[in-house]
Structures are given as structure tokens and as C-alpha cells.
Amino acid sequence: MMDTMIAPCASGDYISIDSLYEYCKTVENCGKKIACEDQSVLIMGYIDYGNVFDKTNYPSLPYQKFLMTNSDRSQSIEVWVDCECSEAVFDRLFRQQTLDSGQVAYVRGTLAGFDMPVMGHCHRGFKINLIDGNSLSFNADCN
């Protein structure tokens, strides 16, 4: 699963959320897998601290995730944290919020597709599943 990386990331460089959407072209019908699903990605963007959901602050939620946006907040992607490392990830995220909430965030993860039925239509979307506790950084050199 982790042996394939989408082409823009082959160099090991982080790409923007805009570049990811342009590359993956997510306008697909429900049930139809997007070509870049299950591939590794290196994404850079900004944390939307109003959309951070962790077990410490929301103990009844069945998931943990946060939202990343591009610089003008016109594109976003959810980053899901489903690993034993979640406490360390959210600690790092909240610590950075107190230091500099406008700092660029860097995420390594795997794209996962899901169906989004809305008002009688259905489109395929995707989210990022964080790889491990070191997959969120505020330093581009964080392999």
C-alpha cells in the first residue's frame, strides 16, 4: 500500500492542496475509485484550528481528525488520525497553535476515497490518513 506515491511527490517534495486536487481530479461518481486513492502523499497547507477534533476535547467522537486548507482557504482536505500516535500528533498541533498558528504544516499520509452523497447526487472525495506520529510537522525537512 505504501509503495506507490503520486507523481508530484516522487521527488520527495511537498505539494499544495491545490496541486493535489488538480492532479487527482476528484470529480468522479460514487463507488468509482479515484486513480490516486491508496497512494502516499506529501502535502503542505495550513491547519484550520476551528476544525480540530481529538479525543481529549471531544471524547464521544468515534474519530480524530483535523482540517488543512490552502493559503486563501478556498480548498481544504481532512486529515484523519487513526493510530496509537494520536496523542503525540494532537499535542504537536496544539503546541504549534500557541507558538504560531499561521505556520505552514507538512503532512505525510495515504489518500483514502469515500462517497459524498449530496442532494440526490453523489461524488467521490478523498481524505488523508496520517501514517504515523512523525507524519505531522511544521518543518519541511521532517522525513
Secondary structure, 3 states (H helix, E strand, C coil): CCCCECHHHCCCCCEEHHHHHHHHCCCCECCCCCCCCCCEEEEEEEEEEEEEECCCCCCCCCCCEEEEECCCCCCEEEEECCCCCHHHHHHHHHHHHHHHCCCCEEEEEEEEEEEEEECCEEEEEEEEEECCCCCEECCCCCC
